[in-house]
Amino acid sequence: MLTDRRPRIFIAHLPTPLEPLPRLTAQLGGPQLWVKRDDQTGLATGGNKTRKLEFLVAEA
């Protein structure tokens, strides 16, 4: 657990959903595959950029 809490401003709509990929799982014949839908943060950019921006804006 982190003991140092950094300031953060929540911009994104989090958490983003996890969705199963049943056809790809069946095609590969392996364990069930899932995708994290960071494209649904509510902004034009993906999840990593949005999460970093939340910390940068809070420090400004």
N, CA, C and O atoms as a printed pandas DataFrame, in Angstrom:
     atom_number atom_name residue_name chain_id  residue_number  x_coord  y_coord  z_coord
0              1         N          MET        A               1    0.844   -1.173    0.000
1              2        CA          MET        A               1    0.000    0.000    0.000
2              3         C          MET        A               1    0.891    1.239    0.000
3              4         O          MET        A               1    1.913    1.282    0.686
4              5         N          LEU        A               2    0.496    2.236   -0.769
5              6        CA          LEU        A               2    1.251    3.481   -0.814
6              7         C          LEU        A               2    0.928    4.330    0.405
7              8         O          LEU        A               2   -0.237    4.523    0.753
8              9         N          THR        A               3    1.964    4.829    1.041
9             10        CA          THR        A               3    1.736    5.711    2.190
10            11         C          THR        A               3    1.776    7.170    1.772
11            12         O          THR        A               3    1.249    8.029    2.479
12            13         N          ASP        A               4    2.401    7.468    0.619
13            14        CA          ASP        A               4    2.488    8.836    0.124
14            15         C          ASP        A               4    1.341    9.082   -0.850
15            16         O          ASP        A               4    1.321    8.530   -1.951
16            17         N          ARG        A               5    0.401    9.901   -0.444
17            18        CA          ARG        A               5   -0.738   10.215   -1.317
18            19         C          ARG        A               5   -0.457   11.494   -2.080
19            20         O          ARG        A               5   -0.230   12.548   -1.485
20            21         N          ARG        A               6   -0.473   11.396   -3.398
21            22        CA          ARG        A               6   -0.255   12.566   -4.234
22            23         C          ARG        A               6   -1.596   13.205   -4.544
23            24         O          ARG        A               6   -2.605   12.508   -4.649
24            25         N          PRO        A               7   -1.620   14.542   -4.693
25            26        CA          PRO        A               7   -2.878   15.200   -5.037
26            27         C          PRO        A               7   -3.354   14.762   -6.424
27            28         O          PRO        A               7   -2.556   14.526   -7.331
28            29         N          ARG        A               8   -4.659   14.663   -6.556
29            30        CA          ARG        A               8   -5.240   14.186   -7.810
30            31         C          ARG        A               8   -6.573   14.877   -8.040
31            32         O          ARG        A               8   -7.363   15.054   -7.112
32            33         N          ILE        A               9   -6.812   15.262   -9.278
33            34        CA          ILE        A               9   -8.103   15.799   -9.694
34            35         C          ILE        A               9   -8.716   14.767  -10.632
35            36         O          ILE        A               9   -8.091   14.386  -11.622
36            37         N          PHE        A              10   -9.920   14.315  -10.338
37            38        CA          PHE        A              10  -10.546   13.264  -11.134
38            39         C          PHE        A              10  -11.189   13.868  -12.377
39            40         O          PHE        A              10  -12.133   14.653  -12.287
40            41         N          ILE        A              11  -10.664   13.488  -13.534
41            42        CA          ILE        A              11  -11.139   13.981  -14.825
42            43         C          ILE        A              11  -11.872   12.875  -15.578
43            44         O          ILE        A              11  -12.926   13.105  -16.170
44            45         N          ALA        A              12  -11.310   11.689  -15.547
45            46        CA          ALA        A              12  -11.843   10.567  -16.322
46            47         C          ALA        A              12  -13.026    9.911  -15.623
47            48         O          ALA        A              12  -13.213   10.048  -14.414
48            49         N          HIS        A              13  -13.808    9.204  -16.407
49            50        CA          HIS        A              13  -14.910    8.393  -15.882
50            51         C          HIS        A              13  -14.329    7.011  -15.584
51            52         O          HIS        A              13  -14.226    6.162  -16.470
52            53         N          LEU        A              14  -13.958    6.803  -14.337
53            54        CA          LEU        A              14  -13.309    5.557  -13.930
54            55         C          LEU        A              14  -14.134    4.834  -12.888
55            56         O          LEU        A              14  -14.890    5.489  -12.172
56            57         N          PRO        A              15  -14.037    3.558  -12.765
57            58        CA          PRO        A              15  -13.202    2.666  -13.560
58            59         C          PRO        A              15  -13.846    2.360  -14.907
59            60         O          PRO        A              15  -15.069    2.385  -15.048
60            61         N          THR        A              16  -13.011    2.075  -15.878
61            62        CA          THR        A              16  -13.513    1.687  -17.190
62            63         C          THR        A              16  -13.821    0.188  -17.167
63            64         O          THR        A              16  -13.225   -0.557  -16.389
64            65         N          PRO        A              17  -14.746   -0.251  -18.016
65            66        CA          PRO        A              17  -15.183   -1.652  -17.946
66            67         C          PRO        A              17  -14.169   -2.639  -18.527
67            68         O          PRO        A              17  -13.323   -2.289  -19.350
68            69         N          LEU        A              18  -14.289   -3.865  -18.072
69            70        CA          LEU        A              18  -13.598   -5.012  -18.667
70            71         C          LEU        A              18  -14.633   -5.766  -19.493
71            72         O          LEU        A              18  -15.748   -6.006  -19.029
72            73         N          GLU        A              19  -14.263   -6.139  -20.718
73            74        CA          GLU        A              19  -15.206   -6.863  -21.569
74            75         C          GLU        A              19  -14.572   -8.168  -22.045
75            76         O          GLU        A              19  -13.403   -8.194  -22.429
76            77         N          PRO        A              20  -15.348   -9.244  -22.016
77            78        CA          PRO        A              20  -14.812  -10.525  -22.495
78            79         C          PRO        A              20  -14.675  -10.524  -24.019
79            80         O          PRO        A              20  -15.402   -9.816  -24.717
80            81         N          LEU        A              21  -13.750  -11.313  -24.515
81            82        CA          LEU        A              21  -13.544  -11.482  -25.956
82            83         C          LEU        A              21  -13.822  -12.940  -26.314
83            84         O          LEU        A              21  -12.889  -13.709  -26.548
84            85         N          PRO        A              22  -15.106  -13.328  -26.359
85            86        CA          PRO        A              22  -15.436  -14.748  -26.538
86            87         C          PRO        A              22  -15.004  -15.322  -27.888
87            88         O          PRO        A              22  -14.569  -16.472  -27.948
88            89         N          ARG        A              23  -15.114  -14.551  -28.970
89            90        CA          ARG        A              23  -14.743  -15.098  -30.282
90            91         C          ARG        A              23  -13.236  -15.299  -30.400
91            92         O          ARG        A              23  -12.785  -16.303  -30.951
92            93         N          LEU        A              24  -12.452  -14.345  -29.883
93            94        CA          LEU        A              24  -10.996  -14.498  -29.920
94            95         C          LEU        A              24  -10.553  -15.639  -29.013
95            96         O          LEU        A              24   -9.652  -16.402  -29.362
96            97         N          THR        A              25  -11.186  -15.756  -27.852
97            98        CA          THR        A              25  -10.890  -16.862  -26.943
98            99         C          THR        A              25  -11.141  -18.198  -27.635
99           100         O          THR        A              25  -10.321  -19.112  -27.549
100          101         N          ALA        A              26  -12.280  -18.308  -28.323
101          102        CA          ALA        A              26  -12.620  -19.551  -29.021
102          103         C          ALA        A              26  -11.648  -19.817  -30.173
103          104         O          ALA        A              26  -11.230  -20.955  -30.389
104          105         N          GLN        A              27  -11.295  -18.771  -30.904
105          106        CA          GLN        A              27  -10.380  -18.916  -32.041
106          107         C          GLN        A              27   -9.009  -19.410  -31.594
107          108         O          GLN        A              27   -8.401  -20.252  -32.256
108          109         N          LEU        A              28   -8.523  -18.886  -30.472
109          110        CA          LEU        A              28   -7.201  -19.270  -29.977
110          111         C          LEU        A              28   -7.232  -20.556  -29.162
111          112         O          LEU        A              28   -6.203  -21.209  -28.985
112          113         N          GLY        A              29   -8.423  -20.922  -28.663
113          114        CA          GLY        A              29   -8.568  -22.156  -27.903
114          115         C          GLY        A              29   -7.842  -22.145  -26.568
115          116         O          GLY        A              29   -7.435  -23.191  -26.063
116          117         N          GLY        A              30   -7.686  -20.978  -26.012
117          118        CA          GLY        A              30   -6.957  -20.871  -24.750
118          119         C          GLY        A              30   -7.849  -20.376  -23.631
119          120         O          GLY        A              30   -9.067  -20.549  -23.682
120          121         N          PRO        A              31   -7.254  -19.761  -22.617
121          122        CA          PRO        A              31   -8.029  -19.222  -21.496
122          123         C          PRO        A              31   -8.866  -18.035  -21.950
123          124         O          PRO        A              31   -8.602  -17.445  -22.998
124          125         N          GLN        A              32   -9.858  -17.695  -21.173
125          126        CA          GLN        A              32  -10.749  -16.594  -21.523
126          127         C          GLN        A              32   -9.977  -15.279  -21.541
127          128         O          GLN        A              32   -9.269  -14.948  -20.590
128          129         N          LEU        A              33  -10.124  -14.533  -22.636
129          130        CA          LEU        A              33   -9.439  -13.253  -22.803
130          131         C          LEU        A              33  -10.404  -12.107  -22.535
131          132         O          LEU        A              33  -11.591  -12.183  -22.854
132          133         N          TRP        A              34   -9.866  -11.039  -21.941
133          134        CA          TRP        A              34  -10.643   -9.843  -21.630
134          135         C          TRP        A              34   -9.886   -8.622  -22.124
135          136         O          TRP        A              34   -8.664   -8.661  -22.266
136          137         N          VAL        A              35  -10.607   -7.535  -22.386
137          138        CA          VAL        A              35   -9.980   -6.277  -22.779
138          139         C          VAL        A              35  -10.447   -5.180  -21.824
139          140         O          VAL        A              35  -11.626   -5.108  -21.476
140          141         N          LYS        A              36   -9.515   -4.332  -21.406
141          142        CA          LYS        A              36   -9.824   -3.189  -20.543
142          143         C          LYS        A              36  -10.156   -2.028  -21.459
143          144         O          LYS        A              36   -9.323   -1.633  -22.274
144          145         N          ARG        A              37  -11.365   -1.468  -21.345
145          146        CA          ARG        A              37  -11.860   -0.449  -22.265
146          147         C          ARG        A              37  -11.484    0.966  -21.821
147          148         O          ARG        A              37  -12.350    1.756  -21.445
148          149         N          ASP        A              38  -10.187    1.279  -21.868
149          150        CA          ASP        A              38   -9.735    2.614  -21.494
150          151         C          ASP        A              38  -10.121    3.668  -22.523
151          152         O          ASP        A              38   -9.926    4.861  -22.289
152          153         N          ASP        A              39  -10.667    3.242  -23.663
153          154        CA          ASP        A              39  -11.186    4.215  -24.620
154          155         C          ASP        A              39  -12.495    4.827  -24.122
155          156         O          ASP        A              39  -12.999    5.769  -24.734
156          157         N          GLN        A              40  -13.046    4.320  -23.039
157          158        CA          GLN        A              40  -14.313    4.826  -22.499
158          159         C          GLN        A              40  -14.109    5.694  -21.254
159          160         O          GLN        A              40  -14.955    5.707  -20.360
160          161         N          THR        A              41  -12.983    6.420  -21.197
161          162        CA          THR        A              41  -12.729    7.311  -20.066
162          163         C          THR        A              41  -13.561    8.580  -20.155
163          164         O          THR        A              41  -13.654    9.330  -19.184
164          165         N          GLY        A              42  -14.167    8.826  -21.309
165          166        CA          GLY        A              42  -14.969   10.031  -21.485
166          167         C          GLY        A              42  -14.201   11.159  -22.142
167          168         O          GLY        A              42  -14.760   12.229  -22.383
168          169         N          LEU        A              43  -12.931   10.941  -22.435
169          170        CA          LEU        A              43  -12.101   11.942  -23.096
170          171         C          LEU        A              43  -11.573   11.376  -24.401
171          172         O          LEU        A              43  -11.688   10.178  -24.657
172          173         N          ALA        A              44  -10.994   12.236  -25.223
173          174        CA          ALA        A              44  -10.485   11.801  -26.521
174          175         C          ALA        A              44   -9.230   10.951  -26.402
175          176         O          ALA        A              44   -8.936   10.153  -27.292
176          177         N          THR        A              45   -8.481   11.114  -25.305
177          178        CA          THR        A              45   -7.239   10.358  -25.141
178          179         C          THR        A              45   -7.503    9.057  -24.400
179          180         O          THR        A              45   -8.573    8.865  -23.822
180          181         N          GLY        A              46   -6.529    8.179  -24.422
181          182        CA          GLY        A              46   -6.660    6.904  -23.729
182          183         C          GLY        A              46   -6.458    7.022  -22.228
183          184         O          GLY        A              46   -6.265    8.118  -21.702
184          185         N          GLY        A              47   -6.504    5.899  -21.551
185          186        CA          GLY        A              47   -6.469    5.864  -20.096
186          187         C          GLY        A              47   -5.176    6.329  -19.456
187          188         O          GLY        A              47   -5.209    7.066  -18.471
188          189         N          ASN        A              48   -4.024    5.910  -19.999
189          190        CA          ASN        A              48   -2.758    6.286  -19.371
190          191         C          ASN        A              48   -2.544    7.787  -19.389
191          192         O          ASN        A              48   -2.131    8.364  -18.384
192          193         N          LYS        A              49   -2.818    8.427  -20.517
193          194        CA          LYS        A              49   -2.628    9.876  -20.615
194          195         C          LYS        A              49   -3.577   10.612  -19.682
195          196         O          LYS        A              49   -3.192   11.595  -19.048
196          197         N          THR        A              50   -4.791   10.150  -19.597
197          198        CA          THR        A              50   -5.787   10.785  -18.737
198          199         C          THR        A              50   -5.416   10.640  -17.270
199          200         O          THR        A              50   -5.519   11.599  -16.506
200          201         N          ARG        A              51   -4.992    9.466  -16.875
201          202        CA          ARG        A              51   -4.608    9.253  -15.468
202          203         C          ARG        A              51   -3.412   10.126  -15.087
203          204         O          ARG        A              51   -3.386   10.693  -13.995
204          205         N          LYS        A              52   -2.429   10.237  -15.974
205          206        CA          LYS        A              52   -1.272   11.093  -15.691
206          207         C          LYS        A              52   -1.705   12.551  -15.592
207          208         O          LYS        A              52   -1.238   13.276  -14.713
208          209         N          LEU        A              53   -2.589   12.986  -16.481
209          210        CA          LEU        A              53   -3.070   14.365  -16.467
210          211         C          LEU        A              53   -3.763   14.700  -15.151
211          212         O          LEU        A              53   -3.648   15.827  -14.670
212          213         N          GLU        A              54   -4.472   13.756  -14.565
213          214        CA          GLU        A              54   -5.147   13.993  -13.286
214          215         C          GLU        A              54   -4.158   14.397  -12.197
215          216         O          GLU        A              54   -4.474   15.244  -11.362
216          217         N          PHE        A              55   -2.975   13.806  -12.196
217          218        CA          PHE        A              55   -1.957   14.142  -11.196
218          219         C          PHE        A              55   -1.232   15.438  -11.551
219          220         O          PHE        A              55   -0.928   16.237  -10.665
220          221         N          LEU        A              56   -0.949   15.655  -12.845
221          222        CA          LEU        A              56   -0.238   16.865  -13.253
222          223         C          LEU        A              56   -1.064   18.120  -12.998
223          224         O          LEU        A              56   -0.532   19.126  -12.529
224          225         N          VAL        A              57   -2.343   18.071  -13.300
225          226        CA          VAL        A              57   -3.220   19.225  -13.081
226          227         C          VAL        A              57   -3.347   19.516  -11.590
227          228         O          VAL        A              57   -3.383   20.680  -11.193
228          229         N          ALA        A              58   -3.416   18.495  -10.774
229          230        CA          ALA        A              58   -3.544   18.688   -9.328
230          231         C          ALA        A              58   -2.307   19.360   -8.743
231          232         O          ALA        A              58   -2.418   20.128   -7.787
232          233         N          GLU        A              59   -1.130   19.081   -9.303
233          234        CA          GLU        A              59    0.105   19.685   -8.802
234          235         C          GLU        A              59    0.298   21.107   -9.295
235          236         O          GLU        A              59    1.051   21.868   -8.687
236          237         N          ALA        A              60   -0.362   21.483  -10.378
237          238        CA          ALA        A              60   -0.173   22.823  -10.966
238          239         C          ALA        A              60   -0.789   23.914  -10.120
239          240         O          ALA        A              60   -0.715   25.089  -10.478
